[in-house]
Every structure is written in structure tokens, then in C-alpha cells.
Amino acid sequence: MTASLEQLRRCHFAVDLGAARTRVYVRGAGLVVDQPSVAAVNTRSGALIAVGDFAERMRGRTPAHIRVVRPVSGGTVVDIEMAQRMLRGLLGDRLRRALRRKPFLRAAACTPHEADPLARRAAVETLVGLGARRVELVDTLIAAAVGCGLPVQQPEATMIMACGTATTQVAVLSLGSTVSSERIPVGGEAVDHAIVQHLRHQHELMLPSQSVRPLHVALSGIGLTAQGPTSTEIRGRDVVTGLVRSVQVDTAAVREAIETPLTAVVDVIGRVLRECPPDLVADLVDRGIMLVGGSALLPGLDEMVRQATGMPVHIAERPDVCAVQGLGYMLEGRIEPLALGPIVI
């Protein structure tokens, strides 16, 4: 953990800047912001038109002078100024003024595991621009593990897989720190891309960008298993004629299409386990792997990991908000540090 629990208890609010969604937790008020990390800007005047849900609905439907941007990619702020403007819009004037009235305003933020110094600096500068006098950084994996109730502070192994939009992080945690971990640039976007390419090549159908997530919903549950429905109806634009057309998509073929990106996720689990001490690996036989992150609910992901590893696989109750919940627990003082007894010589 980058920041100590004592330092985090002094923070007034926490921010989880994700590639897909931005979440803000205020001490004493709980989760106050949970919206897409999207902003719409007028390129002629530079004015901010919309943020969050409304800006997300504008994606792919704007005229030439309006640009919809994502200032966060893979958990890293790539445009500090735009991220600050987006956060101001998401917080609103009333909440922002309430935070600024705090003496010596402190903030906490999630950063990807082993983030480089530039990424960490970008996260700090983004929150300093909102008025924070001090910013504490917390490893996303540890925050998510705390948020889903794993015994992070105990001398026993817990394995967590954070499935994000652009990246997937896998780690084994013990004693409040990371023992072995790895991050790969494969996430929900890679699965979306595989589905879109499958429909384009096999059915000559272009799927609108905002129709990929509803497709996940249609195929969720047992949709991508052998017991699920054999086909589902999808509507999109014909590549040749440009007209709207509906096709019956074979779920077995979709399952094969997304296996390529998901196989990379399974491979990284084996590499992380090989770097762990045998005692910690033994702890994981019964406890298994906890899936968190917005892409943890991808249809068939948990079953694929279970079959490949032979270990129990659990999905957190609310996998998308585990990281910000973990930060909130630390801010509220619900997590106690490991207490060691006196050493007798």
C-alpha cells in the first residue's frame, strides 16, 4: 500500500479515475459520483458541453465541431486539464464548494499497480487542480481487495483479478502488500473489438459502438455456455448497402471469437502463480480467485478461468465499485492495521 492507513484516515474524499467510469467517495456522504469518464467539448470555442452520462450518449452522434473525449486510459490520466474539467463538472458547484471549505483538503486516488512516475504525477496534479493540498495514492488492487472484503492485512494469500476496460491486473496479496503481480493490456475493449470484428467478417454487419454492451447483456448468464440459447438477434448496419439489417448470431461462434483475448487473461494467472512461494499458493486452493472490475461480468469469463486453473472463482458482489469502496473503507477507518504482539526476548 503506497499510503498508510493513518494517512488515509485524514483524507476528505477519494477518487477512482477509471477508463470507463469515474467514481468519487466523500467521507461521511458515501459514493456521490459514479458516471462515465467522458467529456464533450466544442472545438470552436473550447467550451465544455457535457460530462458523464449525457456526454456518453453523444458519442458517435455529434457534428464535426463537437468532440467527445476520454481523458483517462487504462487507469492513467492522459489529459490532465480535461480530467480536471470533467471532474469539476461531475462534482457540481455545490459539492465542490463544500470540499473547498475543508481546512487543508486531502484526497486519495487509485493508481494501477507499478504505475510509472509520470502516471502517478498525473493523478496527483489532477486532484491538486481541484483544490487538494495533499494527495495519497493507493494501489488499485489493494483498494479493490479491501472493497470486496478480502483479508488483505492478514499473513495469508488472497488472489485478485481486476478486469478493467483497457487492462487486466492479476496479483497475489499478503500482509497488505503485493507478493506477485502482472498487468496486460487486454480488457473489456478487446472483447468488444473481437465481437465487432466477428460480426463484420461473418455477417457483413457493422455494430454501433453503443450496441456492444447491450449485446453483453443479451448473452449474459448462460448465454455463452453450452446450456445457453443457440442464437440471438442483433441489429446493425449492412457493410455493403448501408441499410439497417437484423441477423441471427450463433452464440457458439461468438464464444469462439472472444476466446482469443480471454486466453491471454488466463495465461497471466499461471505466470503470477509461478512467481509465488508454495505456502501462499496452497492458501489459494480453497480460497480461489476474486474477480473485480467492470469487465468481471463478461459472459463466460469466470467459467473459463475456473476450467483453466481448477481453482474456485468468485465475482465480487459489486465488482465495478470495489476499488472506490475500498478507498471509502480506509477513509472511514473501517480497516484496522495488523496488530503485532510485543516481542519477548
Residue, then its C-alpha position, 0 to 999 in steps of 0.5 A: m500500500t503506497a499510503s498508510l492507513e493513518q494517512l488515509r484516515r485524514c483524507h476528505f474524499a477519494v477518487d477512482l479515475g477509471a477508463a470507463r467510469t469515474r467514481v468519487y467517495v466523500r467521507g461521511a456522504g458515501l459514493v456521490v459520483d459514479q458516471p462515465s469518464v467522458a467529456a464533450v467539448n466544442t472545438r470552436s470555442g473550447a467550451l465544455i458541453a457535457v460530462g458523464d452520462f449525457a456526454e456518453r450518449m453523444r458519442g458517435r452522434t455529434p457534428a464535426h465541431i463537437r468532440v467527445v473525449r476520454p481523458v483517462s486510459g487504462g487507469t492513467v490520466v492522459d489529459i490532465e486539464m480535461a480530467q480536471r474539467m470533467l471532474r469539476g463538472l461531475l462534482g457540481d458547484r455545490l459539492r465542490r464548494a463544500l470540499r473547498r471549505k475543508p481546512f487543508l483538503r486531502a484526497a486519495a486516488c487509485t493508481p494501477h499497480e507499478a504505475d510509472p512516475l509520470a502516471r502517478r504525477a498525473a493523478v496527483e496534479t489532477l486532484v491538486g487542480l481541484g483544490a487538494r493540498r495533499v494527495e495519497l495514492v493507493d494501489t488499485l488492487i489493494a483498494a479493490a481487495v479491501g472493497c470486496g472484503l478480502p483479508v488483505q492485512q492478514p499473513e495469508a494469500t488472497m488472489i485478485m483479478a481486476c478486469g478493467t476496460a483497457t487492462t487486466q491486473v492479476a496479483v497475489l496479496s499478503l500482509g497488505s502488500t503485493v507478493s506477485s503481480e502482472r498487468i496486460p493490456v487486454g480488457g473489456e475493449a478487446v472483447d468488444h473489438a473481437i465481437v465487432q470484428h466477428l460480426r463484420h467478417q461473418h455477417e457483413l454487419m457493422l455494430p454501433s459502438q453503443s450496441v456492444r454492451p447491450l449485446h453483453v447483456a443479451l448473452s449474459g448468464i448462460g448465454l455463452t455456455a453450452q446450456g445457453p440459447t443457440s442464437t440471438e438477434i442483433r441489429g446493425r448496419d449492412v457493410v455493403t448497402g448501408l441499410v439497417r439489417s437484423v441477423q441471427v448470431d450463433t452464440a457458439a461462434v461468438r464464444e469462439a471469437i472472444e476466446t482469443p483475448l480471454t486466453a491471454v487473461v488466463d495465461v497471466i494467472g499461471r505466470v503470477l502463480r509461478e512467481c509465488p512461494p508454495d505456502l501462499v499458493a496452497d492458501l489459494v486452493d480453497r480460497g480461489i480467485m476474486l474477480v473485480g472490475g467492470s469487465a468481471l461480468l463478461p459472459g463466460l469469463d469466470e467459467m473459463v478461468r475456473q476450467a483453466t486453473g481448477m481453482p474456485v472463482h468468485i465475482a465480487e458482489r459489486p465488482d465495478v465499485c470495489a476499488v472506490q469502496g475500498l478507498g471509502y473503507m480506509l477513509e472511514g477507518r473501517i480497516e484496522p492495521l495488523a496488530l503485532g504482539p510485543i516481542v519477548i526476548 
